[in-house]
Amino acid sequence: MDTRLLRTFLSNRLGRTTASSETTPETKVLFGSLVIDDSCGARCRVPGYLPDKDLEVKEGPQDNMSSSRTATGLLFVFLAFSFTVFLFTQGDVATVAKNVQGDHLRYRPVDTATIKREHPIPKLLSQSEKVYLRKFRRAKRLRNLEYARKDYKDRYGLDPPNGFDQWHAFRNQHTTDQAPSMVEYDDLMEELLPYRAIHPKVLRARSWMLAQQWNRMLIVKMTPGKNMTWGPQSGTGTPYIEKDTIAFMQHMSTHYDLPDVELPINLSQFGRVTIPYERINEYRAAARKGEYLIGEDDKTEPNLSKPEINLKGTSPGPNNTMMHIYQKTCPPNSPLRMAKINARAGWDYKIDFHRVRNTMDGTTETGGFVSDLKMSVDICQQADMQEIAGWLISPLYDYTTVVNDLFPMLSRAKLGNANDIRVPDGSYSWRDAEWQSNPRYPSIFEEKKDAMIFRGTDTGGTVYNEAWRGMHRHRLLLRANRTSDVSAMEPILVDTEEGAKEVNVPGHVMDTAFSDMGFNDIMYVNASIQKEEMIRLGMLKPEVDFEEFGGYKYIVDVDGHGMSARFKKLLKMDSLVVKSIMCTEWFTNAFVPWYHYVPLNFRFTDLYSLITYFGGFGSVPQVLDKMEAEGKRVEGLTAEGRVTLNKAKKHIEEAEKMITAGKLFTETNLRAVDAEIFLYRFILEWARMQDIGGKGGSLCEFGGCE
């Protein structure tokens, strides 16, 4: 990439922060549960290695008198604000009314309601930039070997593994002070923690035991100075995935000085180890004490479960659905764990379900914008997830998972509290990493087609019945193709000079003006009647060449059976990427939502509020004029609401900054070599835990030496 562009961008965005960060006192903030702080030392240990009480938010030292003055001032402000709100809400113009019902917060339809506070997005943008700057400073500091070694011991309570210094030098060789490696390893270490409580020999034995009887899995054995071997291949997988995986591992084995190691690799798109919350906590507790919960003589075999599906939507249904399995992975008092199994999950989905906001989904109360990514992907906090996620309603027909005990599995992505260890894969993280878009479409945001595009297959589950209406990709397309439903209203939060206003706009008007969203193929259906219904509802669209996506202002990306494989490519297209995340990958927390991409909540309630905030209402006035000229009734949009749409502020500069940031980050942190850097570090950690030649047994004890 053009290094001059990178220097200019960093200079503009980081300002003086590219100089020594020693001159400015740091404030520790929480990003999800990840502590962002360049100087917190031992306090920055990863959740799981230290109690959560160490993860406190501090704003810097204050004396008692200043603290007292601050508290008094805050109390005064709170009382004044409360009195003002009381007076205001007695009038005719009111904020959106709320009616708490269980885990949900329902908004009543309004004509035009002024929200008596600023639009939430500017604050989210500002906060994201601060988070990014702190992550950037920390990444820059970690380029110093002495600091990196001390930081490792402070965070994890362990000495760095053998080979750490060579790995660190390699990472520095392929990064710079201006573009340091921003990928953190806290998530990896947290995922490894429970496996440290398994005796090395059993850790190896369980890998081979699983591979002997499970499809879409292989074990790669790397040995210094020898050819890499792999096997057993028990069943069929996707041929190119397997081919790319072997090529990636062969490259690592050939070009890196790696220790003896065996890698149990999952070739599927989703996590496959989901053991109960109580059991995984036993492993974590033992690991923190430096003890083995599973001793050398353990002979436990895996219990492989294939989830059942409630085909008739009746109660009581099967007692081994995906919902049952994932419930057990959640904390005892969490909403999903305590939720009653809904036999009609997905069946009774209504188009106006988008008016429901879960109070625990990490979104803002006004607008429903993602404000906490870690919380938004935590399915345990969202009891209604069983009604809106295809994985829980009707998983892929060949899905199986380990449910009884901890067996090692390296996966490219996982959902919720699955116990897989996320690592880069050979296809999407390595082979496709150097993909570059064809610049045959405009690179300037305002010159692109003023519309949003989504194309993909109907992944996310298997359709057996009418429950498909609740599956996540299907939900998205149901509410983006309402051209025949003139009654559905779309509440949109509009940013105006007078403040944030919510306006009800007919959904079919918004869809006509903006939506080019559909499946390019419908494959995962069990009966033609469901496919015919989807086609009738306008969900099947003509195929669009992938390169053409870059001609649109907005590209919408949603998970399928697992993670979306195209996310990194989309960020290179000079368009605004609107991304819904539920399956997380090895690099997910390296991205900063609202800085690198626009996060879309999993209920898709904020879709039109998001795109119109940045680019305005586009052709909506023309669509309305045409409908009126043709004598068609436009119900639901008041005259006042139409005036508000015309007053909507655009935020083009913010859109262009985000597009640039996302593209630059992808080109400097998600290259093929970045996947190699991450896997290199993982192998050093994993080899120490397997201890081949020591406690883990001899090199050929379990296989792979033919």
VEXVOKOL-112511 format. One line per field, with one value per residue (C-alpha): residue in one letter; x, y, z. Coordinates in Angstrom, 2 decimals. Last residue first. Layout:
N
code (A|...) .
east (X|...) .
north (Y|...) .
up (Z|...) .
//
This chain:
706
code (E|C|G|G|F|E|C|L|S|G|G|K|G|G|I|D|Q|M|R|A|W|E|L|I|F|R|Y|L|F|I|E|A|D|V|A|R|L|N|T|E|T|F|L|K|G|A|T|I|M|K|E|A|E|E|I|H|K|K|A|K|N|L|T|V|R|G|E|A|T|L|G|E|V|R|K|G|E|A|E|M|K|D|L|V|Q|P|V|S|G|F|G|G|F|Y|T|I|L|S|Y|L|D|T|F|R|F|N|L|P|V|Y|H|Y|W|P|V|F|A|N|T|F|W|E|T|C|M|I|S|K|V|V|L|S|D|M|K|L|L|K|K|F|R|A|S|M|G|H|G|D|V|D|V|I|Y|K|Y|G|G|F|E|E|F|D|V|E|P|K|L|M|G|L|R|I|M|E|E|K|Q|I|S|A|N|V|Y|M|I|D|N|F|G|M|D|S|F|A|T|D|M|V|H|G|P|V|N|V|E|K|A|G|E|E|T|D|V|L|I|P|E|M|A|S|V|D|S|T|R|N|A|R|L|L|L|R|H|R|H|M|G|R|W|A|E|N|Y|V|T|G|G|T|D|T|G|R|F|I|M|A|D|K|K|E|E|F|I|S|P|Y|R|P|N|S|Q|W|E|A|D|R|W|S|Y|S|G|D|P|V|R|I|D|N|A|N|G|L|K|A|R|S|L|M|P|F|L|D|N|V|V|T|T|Y|D|Y|L|P|S|I|L|W|G|A|I|E|Q|M|D|A|Q|Q|C|I|D|V|S|M|K|L|D|S|V|F|G|G|T|E|T|T|G|D|M|T|N|R|V|R|H|F|D|I|K|Y|D|W|G|A|R|A|N|I|K|A|M|R|L|P|S|N|P|P|C|T|K|Q|Y|I|H|M|M|T|N|N|P|G|P|S|T|G|K|L|N|I|E|P|K|S|L|N|P|E|T|K|D|D|E|G|I|L|Y|E|G|K|R|A|A|A|R|Y|E|N|I|R|E|Y|P|I|T|V|R|G|F|Q|S|L|N|I|P|L|E|V|D|P|L|D|Y|H|T|S|M|H|Q|M|F|A|I|T|D|K|E|I|Y|P|T|G|T|G|S|Q|P|G|W|T|M|N|K|G|P|T|M|K|V|I|L|M|R|N|W|Q|Q|A|L|M|W|S|R|A|R|L|V|K|P|H|I|A|R|Y|P|L|L|E|E|M|L|D|D|Y|E|V|M|S|P|A|Q|D|T|T|H|Q|N|R|F|A|H|W|Q|D|F|G|N|P|P|D|L|G|Y|R|D|K|Y|D|K|R|A|Y|E|L|N|R|L|R|K|A|R|R|F|K|R|L|Y|V|K|E|S|Q|S|L|L|K|P|I|P|H|E|R|K|I|T|A|T|D|V|P|R|Y|R|L|H|D|G|Q|V|N|K|A|V|T|A|V|D|G|Q|T|F|L|F|V|T|F|S|F|A|L|F|V|F|L|L|G|T|A|T|R|S|S|S|M|N|D|Q|P|G|E|K|V|E|L|D|K|D|P|L|Y|G|P|V|R|C|R|A|G|C|S|D|D|I|V|L|S|G|F|L|V|K|T|E|P|T|T|E|S|S|A|T|T|R|G|L|R|N|S|L|F|T|R|L|L|R|T|D|M) .
east (3.81|4.47|0.97|0.02|-0.50|2.92|4.89|6.60|6.94|4.79|3.14|5.07|8.29|9.01|5.90|5.08|1.46|1.05|4.41|3.63|0.29|1.83|4.53|1.97|-0.31|2.44|3.21|-0.52|-0.81|2.27|1.20|-2.24|-0.46|1.75|-1.34|-2.43|-4.96|-3.11|-1.75|-4.15|-7.17|-6.38|-5.93|-9.29|-11.17|-9.60|-10.27|-13.94|-14.33|-12.87|-15.11|-18.23|-17.31|-16.77|-20.12|-22.20|-25.53|-28.05|-31.74|-33.88|-35.75|-36.59|-37.96|-40.32|-41.67|-42.29|-44.20|-46.38|-47.03|-45.73|-48.05|-49.83|-48.62|-51.56|-50.86|-52.29|-49.41|-48.25|-48.33|-46.12|-43.71|-43.42|-42.76|-40.06|-38.50|-38.45|-36.83|-34.13|-31.27|-32.35|-29.06|-25.63|-24.17|-27.22|-29.37|-27.25|-27.44|-31.08|-32.02|-30.33|-31.00|-33.53|-31.39|-32.09|-28.42|-27.28|-25.35|-21.81|-20.47|-16.85|-13.27|-13.91|-17.53|-16.56|-12.88|-11.25|-8.63|-11.44|-12.58|-9.10|-9.30|-12.93|-16.33|-19.73|-22.42|-21.39|-23.63|-21.60|-22.44|-19.44|-19.22|-17.69|-14.07|-13.98|-11.18|-13.46|-15.57|-12.61|-12.11|-15.80|-16.07|-15.85|-18.90|-18.61|-20.56|-23.55|-24.19|-23.00|-24.24|-22.59|-24.32|-22.45|-23.38|-22.42|-22.73|-20.29|-17.98|-20.46|-19.76|-16.62|-18.75|-20.64|-24.34|-26.70|-30.31|-32.43|-34.32|-35.98|-38.87|-41.64|-42.80|-39.28|-39.24|-42.63|-41.49|-38.46|-40.65|-43.00|-40.09|-39.29|-36.10|-34.45|-30.75|-30.11|-31.70|-29.39|-28.52|-30.25|-31.42|-30.75|-30.78|-32.55|-32.34|-35.30|-37.73|-36.87|-37.31|-40.71|-41.77|-40.98|-43.34|-41.50|-42.05|-39.81|-37.65|-35.95|-32.46|-31.89|-33.02|-30.15|-31.30|-30.17|-32.93|-33.76|-35.86|-39.01|-39.85|-43.54|-45.12|-48.61|-47.73|-46.52|-45.93|-42.55|-41.44|-38.11|-35.51|-37.52|-37.84|-34.23|-32.82|-35.10|-33.94|-30.31|-31.09|-33.51|-36.89|-38.88|-37.33|-39.60|-42.18|-40.78|-37.66|-35.16|-31.52|-29.37|-27.44|-26.94|-29.48|-26.88|-25.31|-25.97|-26.42|-26.43|-27.26|-28.22|-27.04|-24.92|-21.40|-20.19|-20.73|-18.32|-15.40|-13.71|-15.98|-16.21|-13.68|-11.07|-10.87|-10.61|-7.44|-7.10|-3.95|-5.76|-7.56|-5.03|-4.33|-7.32|-10.10|-8.63|-5.92|-7.59|-6.46|-6.97|-9.91|-9.73|-13.05|-14.93|-18.26|-19.49|-21.26|-20.64|-17.29|-14.83|-11.77|-11.62|-8.92|-10.45|-9.24|-11.66|-13.27|-16.09|-19.67|-21.09|-18.90|-20.75|-22.44|-23.83|-24.70|-28.12|-27.05|-28.80|-32.57|-33.69|-30.45|-28.11|-30.77|-30.76|-33.91|-36.23|-33.59|-31.84|-34.85|-33.09|-30.25|-27.51|-26.21|-25.94|-22.99|-22.32|-23.84|-22.07|-18.65|-19.57|-20.66|-22.37|-24.29|-27.03|-30.61|-31.78|-32.16|-31.52|-28.04|-27.08|-25.22|-27.88|-29.11|-32.16|-33.43|-35.05|-38.38|-39.74|-38.05|-40.64|-42.92|-42.32|-43.72|-41.90|-44.32|-42.49|-38.98|-39.17|-42.54|-41.34|-39.95|-37.61|-38.10|-35.31|-33.12|-29.92|-30.66|-31.24|-28.09|-28.47|-26.72|-23.92|-24.25|-22.83|-25.88|-28.20|-26.10|-27.02|-30.71|-30.98|-29.30|-32.12|-31.72|-35.00|-37.17|-40.54|-43.07|-44.60|-45.22|-43.25|-43.73|-40.10|-38.61|-35.03|-32.59|-28.96|-26.30|-24.28|-20.81|-19.95|-16.16|-14.29|-12.88|-9.76|-7.93|-4.65|-2.48|-4.70|-7.56|-8.07|-4.36|-3.12|-1.44|-3.90|-5.34|-5.58|-7.66|-10.17|-10.39|-11.07|-13.79|-15.24|-15.54|-17.64|-20.05|-20.63|-21.57|-19.56|-19.87|-17.08|-17.89|-17.38|-18.53|-17.25|-16.18|-12.63|-11.80|-8.07|-6.41|-2.80|0.04|3.36|7.11|8.72|8.70|11.54|9.40|9.39|8.69|6.27|4.36|4.06|2.93|0.33|-1.06|-1.06|-2.81|-5.50|-5.92|-6.52|-8.96|-10.94|-10.80|-12.29|-15.18|-15.21|-15.67|-15.24|-12.52|-9.30|-6.68|-4.52|-1.64|2.11|4.66|8.00|10.95|13.59|11.53|8.32|4.80|1.83|-1.49|-4.64|-7.77|-11.43|-14.44|-15.86|-15.44|-14.51|-10.70|-10.27|-11.83|-9.59|-6.55|-7.20|-8.12|-4.81|-2.80|-4.46|-4.31|-0.51|-0.23|-2.33|-5.45|-5.75|-3.91|-6.89|-8.99|-6.66|-6.23|-9.40|-8.37|-4.90|-6.36|-8.74|-5.86|-3.66|-4.10|-4.04|-2.93|0.41|2.13|1.47|3.43|5.93|6.31|5.24|6.74|10.14|8.53|6.46|9.54|11.49|8.64|8.49|12.24|11.92|8.95|10.75|10.28|7.07|6.75|6.89|3.46|1.25|-0.88|-0.95|2.17|4.25|3.29|3.76|7.28|8.16|6.58|8.31|11.71|10.98|9.88|7.29|4.71|4.90|3.47|0.62|-0.19|-0.21|-2.49|-4.90|-5.13|-5.72|-8.39|-10.32|-10.24|-11.45|-14.27|-15.44|-15.72|-17.65|-20.02|-20.57|-21.38|-23.74|-26.03|-28.00|-28.01|-30.66|-34.32|-35.49|-37.99|-40.89|-42.42|-45.38|-44.78|-45.02|-44.59|-41.14|-40.89|-38.16|-37.60|-36.37|-39.75|-41.98|-40.80|-43.00|-41.13|-42.48|-40.45|-39.78|-42.68|-44.14|-47.52|-46.09|-45.69|-42.51|-40.74|-41.40|-40.19|-37.17|-36.19|-36.55|-34.39|-31.72|-31.53|-31.28|-28.58|-26.56|-26.64|-25.57|-22.75|-21.49|-21.52|-19.67|-17.04|-16.51|-16.06|-13.59|-11.69|-11.46|-10.41|-7.54|-7.90|-5.78|-6.75|-10.07|-10.16|-12.28|-11.85|-10.72|-8.96|-12.32|-12.76|-10.55|-7.22|-6.29|-9.93|-10.10|-6.63|-4.04|-3.92|-3.56|-0.07|1.20|-1.31|0.82|-0.49|-4.15|-7.07|-8.70|-10.74|-14.13|-16.06|-13.72|-13.07|-11.15|-7.94|-6.91|-3.32|-1.22|0.30|4.02|4.96|3.02|6.08|5.12|2.55|-0.04|0.67|-1.89|-3.39|-5.96|-4.22|-0.72|-1.95|-3.71|-0.76|1.66|-0.60|-1.14|2.62|3.09|1.03|0.00) .
north (-42.70|-40.44|-39.05|-41.16|-41.09|-41.98|-40.71|-37.73|-39.29|-38.37|-35.12|-34.90|-34.43|-35.26|-33.36|-30.71|-30.27|-27.02|-25.61|-26.56|-24.75|-21.45|-21.49|-22.61|-19.71|-17.16|-18.58|-18.68|-14.96|-13.98|-16.20|-14.56|-11.21|-12.42|-13.09|-9.50|-8.53|-5.81|-3.32|-3.65|-4.32|-1.34|0.93|-0.09|0.32|3.72|5.04|3.99|5.44|8.78|8.84|8.23|10.93|13.40|12.53|13.26|14.35|16.41|15.65|18.73|17.25|14.20|16.50|18.19|14.76|13.97|17.18|16.35|12.95|9.62|6.76|6.06|6.91|6.27|5.67|8.11|7.70|11.25|10.47|7.41|9.39|12.19|9.73|7.93|11.29|12.38|9.02|9.32|10.05|10.21|11.34|9.82|9.26|9.40|7.89|4.72|4.16|5.09|2.77|-0.25|0.48|-2.21|-4.90|-7.25|-8.23|-4.62|-3.20|-1.95|0.67|-0.06|0.90|3.61|2.99|-0.57|-0.91|-3.88|-5.82|-7.43|-9.47|-10.69|-14.32|-14.56|-13.89|-15.17|-12.60|-9.64|-7.37|-5.16|-2.00|-1.43|2.09|1.80|2.17|-1.51|-2.71|-3.16|-5.57|-7.91|-8.15|-8.95|-11.62|-14.80|-14.01|-15.98|-19.18|-20.64|-17.09|-13.87|-10.54|-7.91|-4.85|-2.77|0.92|3.55|1.09|0.70|-1.37|-4.23|-4.55|-6.60|-9.38|-9.76|-9.42|-12.39|-11.56|-11.37|-13.91|-12.32|-10.76|-12.09|-14.49|-15.90|-16.57|-18.26|-20.47|-21.55|-22.46|-24.53|-26.29|-28.30|-28.95|-25.59|-24.78|-23.77|-20.45|-18.56|-14.90|-14.02|-10.45|-6.81|-3.94|-1.68|2.11|3.97|1.07|-0.32|3.09|3.56|-0.02|0.63|3.60|6.32|6.98|9.81|9.99|13.32|14.13|17.82|21.12|21.14|17.69|14.09|11.62|8.47|6.27|4.35|2.14|1.45|-1.68|-1.03|-0.83|-4.42|-5.17|-3.41|-4.80|-6.15|-5.01|-6.29|-9.81|-9.71|-9.11|-11.66|-14.29|-13.64|-14.02|-16.92|-15.86|-16.28|-19.73|-21.07|-21.78|-25.28|-27.30|-24.55|-25.30|-22.80|-19.55|-19.70|-18.53|-17.63|-14.23|-10.76|-7.54|-4.04|-0.60|2.36|5.79|4.51|5.83|9.35|10.55|7.95|8.65|5.49|5.27|1.80|0.09|-0.04|-3.85|-4.90|-6.41|-9.88|-10.27|-11.97|-14.53|-17.35|-16.54|-15.49|-16.63|-19.92|-21.28|-20.47|-18.06|-19.22|-19.28|-21.81|-23.66|-23.50|-22.20|-19.41|-17.40|-18.44|-19.49|-18.66|-20.03|-23.11|-25.00|-27.80|-29.31|-31.54|-30.28|-32.45|-33.56|-31.48|-32.00|-30.66|-31.86|-29.89|-31.88|-30.31|-26.74|-25.40|-24.77|-22.20|-21.81|-21.34|-19.36|-16.65|-14.55|-16.51|-18.34|-14.99|-13.82|-14.49|-12.12|-11.97|-15.45|-14.54|-12.27|-10.72|-7.33|-7.36|-7.63|-5.02|-2.39|0.68|-0.91|1.51|0.93|4.39|5.80|3.19|2.58|-1.00|-3.71|-6.40|-6.45|-4.17|-6.18|-3.82|-4.67|-2.47|-4.76|-7.40|-5.40|-7.93|-10.69|-13.81|-16.47|-19.51|-18.41|-19.89|-21.65|-24.29|-21.50|-22.96|-21.02|-18.59|-19.00|-19.81|-17.17|-14.43|-15.20|-16.45|-19.81|-18.52|-19.69|-22.83|-24.86|-22.61|-23.32|-27.01|-26.54|-23.88|-26.21|-28.66|-31.69|-31.86|-32.28|-30.46|-30.06|-28.08|-27.88|-26.21|-29.21|-29.76|-28.98|-29.64|-32.02|-31.18|-33.73|-34.48|-35.99|-37.27|-37.34|-40.13|-39.86|-42.02|-40.03|-41.60|-38.47|-36.29|-33.98|-31.14|-30.46|-27.72|-24.34|-22.68|-20.55|-23.71|-25.49|-22.64|-22.42|-26.14|-26.10|-23.03|-25.06|-27.64|-25.13|-23.40|-26.63|-27.82|-26.47|-27.62|-27.39|-23.78|-22.77|-22.58|-26.22|-27.48|-27.84|-28.26|-30.34|-29.01|-31.26|-29.65|-30.22|-26.79|-24.25|-22.63|-21.06|-21.20|-24.87|-25.74|-22.49|-22.98|-26.57|-25.33|-22.86|-25.42|-28.00|-25.49|-24.37|-27.95|-28.69|-25.53|-26.19|-29.67|-28.76|-31.66|-35.38|-37.94|-38.86|-37.43|-38.78|-36.95|-34.62|-34.73|-31.94|-32.87|-33.02|-30.59|-29.45|-31.51|-30.31|-32.64|-31.47|-33.12|-33.15|-32.32|-32.13|-35.44|-36.80|-40.29|-40.53|-36.77|-36.68|-39.41|-37.80|-34.49|-36.17|-38.03|-34.83|-33.05|-36.33|-36.39|-32.71|-33.11|-30.93|-27.81|-25.69|-26.33|-24.05|-21.06|-21.43|-19.48|-16.66|-16.61|-16.32|-13.55|-11.61|-11.96|-8.52|-7.73|-4.13|-4.95|-1.63|0.72|3.93|2.22|-0.47|-4.06|-7.07|-7.12|-6.28|-9.48|-11.52|-10.02|-10.85|-14.42|-14.80|-13.43|-15.70|-18.86|-20.62|-19.44|-16.11|-16.51|-16.75|-14.53|-13.66|-9.88|-9.05|-11.83|-10.82|-7.11|-7.77|-9.67|-7.02|-4.14|-5.78|-6.59|-3.07|-3.40|-3.70|0.05|0.68|-1.71|0.10|3.47|2.15|0.53|3.83|5.71|3.21|3.54|7.33|7.13|4.82|7.22|10.07|7.98|6.72|10.28|11.46|8.45|9.05|12.03|14.73|14.90|15.77|13.23|15.15|12.91|12.88|10.62|8.09|4.31|2.99|1.64|-1.69|-2.59|-6.27|-8.70|-8.92|-6.15|-2.62|-0.02|2.96|6.15|7.91|11.39|13.73|16.79|17.50|18.70|16.92|15.28|18.62|19.53|16.17|16.21|19.62|18.45|15.38|17.49|19.92|17.06|15.29|18.46|19.22|15.68|15.83|19.07|17.66|14.52|16.56|18.88|15.87|14.26|17.53|17.65|14.03|14.34|12.91|10.38|9.30|8.48|4.87|2.05|-1.23|-4.54|-5.81|-6.76|-9.16|-11.73|-12.45|-15.04|-15.31|-11.74|-10.98|-9.25|-5.50|-4.71|-6.24|-3.32|-0.51|1.51|1.41|0.97|-0.62|-3.20|-5.75|-6.59|-4.80|-1.91|-0.69|2.48|3.34|6.97|7.73|10.66|12.40|12.96|9.27|8.76|9.71|11.14|9.51|10.76|14.31|14.06|10.58|11.00|13.53|12.16|8.59|9.35|11.24|8.48|5.80|7.74|8.19|4.47|3.66|0.00) .
up (9.20|12.17|12.65|15.63|19.41|20.82|17.83|19.45|22.88|25.84|26.90|30.15|28.19|24.54|23.48|26.09|24.96|26.93|25.84|22.24|22.50|23.58|20.91|18.32|19.26|18.67|15.22|14.45|15.19|13.19|10.28|10.15|10.16|7.29|5.19|5.75|8.39|10.29|7.73|4.78|6.99|9.20|6.19|4.73|7.97|8.70|5.20|5.27|8.76|7.70|4.61|6.67|9.19|6.35|4.81|7.90|6.45|8.42|8.07|7.51|4.53|6.62|9.33|6.86|5.92|9.56|10.06|7.09|8.61|7.34|8.34|5.09|1.61|-0.69|-4.35|-6.88|-9.34|-8.64|-4.93|-5.41|-7.58|-5.04|-2.22|-4.18|-5.09|-1.45|-0.46|-3.14|-0.78|2.84|4.33|3.81|7.28|9.53|6.77|6.78|10.50|11.17|8.31|9.88|13.55|14.35|12.70|15.65|15.69|16.05|13.12|13.79|11.34|10.48|11.40|14.01|14.98|15.95|16.88|15.19|17.13|19.10|16.11|15.08|16.15|15.04|16.62|15.53|16.43|14.33|12.25|9.90|7.99|5.70|4.27|0.80|-0.30|-1.36|0.94|3.95|1.90|1.52|5.28|5.86|3.14|5.20|7.32|10.54|11.04|9.25|8.01|9.65|8.28|6.05|4.63|2.05|1.90|-0.67|-3.54|-6.45|-4.27|-4.35|-8.08|-7.46|-6.00|-9.27|-8.53|-8.69|-9.38|-6.23|-4.10|-1.05|-2.97|-0.75|-3.46|-3.67|0.04|-0.16|-3.03|-1.02|1.93|-0.23|-1.93|1.17|3.15|2.55|2.73|-0.87|-1.76|-4.13|-4.79|-1.55|-1.29|-0.60|-3.07|-0.61|-0.57|-2.05|-2.47|0.96|2.59|0.94|1.79|5.44|5.65|7.59|11.28|12.43|15.53|16.09|17.32|17.89|16.34|13.81|12.70|13.23|12.37|14.34|12.07|13.04|10.04|9.55|8.09|6.67|2.97|2.80|-0.90|-1.16|2.20|0.95|3.53|6.51|5.19|4.01|7.47|9.05|6.55|7.41|11.12|11.22|12.68|9.45|8.94|11.71|9.00|8.50|7.73|6.86|7.71|9.53|9.12|5.36|2.80|0.19|-0.20|-1.52|0.43|-1.00|0.35|-1.82|-2.92|-5.81|-5.37|-6.14|-2.55|-1.15|-3.47|-4.74|-7.78|-9.40|-11.64|-8.89|-8.79|-5.16|-3.75|-2.24|-0.14|2.74|0.57|1.09|4.74|6.86|4.50|3.32|5.59|8.89|11.59|15.20|17.62|20.46|20.83|24.13|22.82|25.05|22.36|18.77|17.37|14.61|12.76|14.96|16.84|18.93|22.19|24.14|27.35|28.66|28.09|25.22|22.15|19.11|15.92|12.98|9.87|9.17|9.89|12.95|13.28|15.84|17.82|14.85|12.98|15.62|16.21|18.52|20.60|21.11|23.14|26.43|25.62|28.26|27.48|23.79|24.50|21.08|22.03|25.39|23.78|21.18|23.69|22.18|19.31|18.25|19.49|18.45|21.94|24.61|23.24|22.51|24.41|23.99|27.59|27.29|24.32|21.85|20.26|17.47|14.92|15.81|13.53|10.73|12.89|14.00|15.21|13.93|14.89|18.36|18.63|21.11|23.29|25.87|29.09|29.80|32.91|31.05|28.40|31.00|33.04|36.62|36.18|33.90|30.27|28.62|29.66|27.68|24.59|24.56|25.35|22.63|20.15|20.82|23.06|24.98|21.90|21.97|24.74|23.23|19.50|16.73|14.45|13.43|16.84|15.85|17.51|18.18|17.18|20.28|20.42|23.89|23.93|25.70|29.21|29.74|32.43|33.58|33.23|35.36|34.42|36.92|36.69|39.02|38.50|40.88|38.07|35.96|38.61|38.79|35.00|34.64|37.30|35.55|32.34|34.20|35.73|32.39|30.64|27.62|24.10|21.77|18.05|17.03|13.55|9.98|9.78|9.12|12.83|13.37|16.10|15.96|17.09|18.06|18.05|18.19|15.33|13.42|10.72|6.93|6.21|9.02|8.61|4.84|5.34|7.80|5.29|2.46|4.68|5.61|2.00|0.82|3.65|2.98|-0.78|-0.37|1.98|4.39|4.10|6.80|9.24|7.87|10.26|9.56|8.84|8.41|8.19|6.70|9.05|10.28|13.25|13.66|12.89|13.26|11.77|13.07|10.93|11.37|9.10|10.32|13.80|14.98|14.90|15.20|18.65|20.09|18.47|20.19|23.48|23.52|23.07|26.00|27.93|27.59|28.50|31.70|31.40|33.60|31.02|28.72|30.93|30.27|26.50|25.69|28.04|26.50|23.02|24.06|25.62|22.53|20.96|17.23|16.75|15.10|14.64|11.69|12.25|14.54|11.89|11.23|9.44|11.13|14.45|14.29|13.43|16.32|18.71|17.46|17.99|21.53|22.31|21.18|24.50|26.13|27.98|31.77|33.36|35.56|32.52|32.42|34.42|32.84|29.30|30.05|31.31|28.12|25.89|27.73|27.32|23.69|22.70|19.93|22.71|23.21|19.74|20.34|23.58|21.87|19.12|21.58|23.42|20.19|19.08|22.32|22.05|18.45|19.47|22.14|19.66|17.14|19.84|21.05|17.54|17.10|20.09|18.64|21.26|23.94|24.22|21.64|19.54|18.57|15.10|14.41|17.16|17.40|20.95|21.82|23.57|26.04|26.36|28.98|30.67|29.44|30.17|28.54|27.21|25.71|23.05|24.36|24.83|23.17|24.80|28.09|31.44|30.17|30.12|33.73|35.01|32.69|34.03|37.65|36.95|35.21|38.12|40.63|38.59|38.06|41.78|42.65|40.11|41.60|45.11|43.97|42.13|45.10|47.37|44.98|44.74|48.53|48.86|46.40|42.93|41.03|37.52|35.84|36.97|35.64|37.49|36.08|39.18|40.71|37.79|39.48|37.75|35.12|34.03|32.79|31.37|33.46|33.08|36.79|36.68|34.64|34.13|31.74|28.21|29.13|27.30|29.55|27.63|29.15|26.42|25.82|29.36|29.95|31.77|31.61|30.68|31.79|28.73|28.19|28.09|24.88|22.88|19.53|17.27|19.76|18.62|15.85|15.75|13.01|10.77|11.23|10.94|7.68|6.23|7.19|5.71|2.49|2.16|2.75|-0.35|0.00) .
//
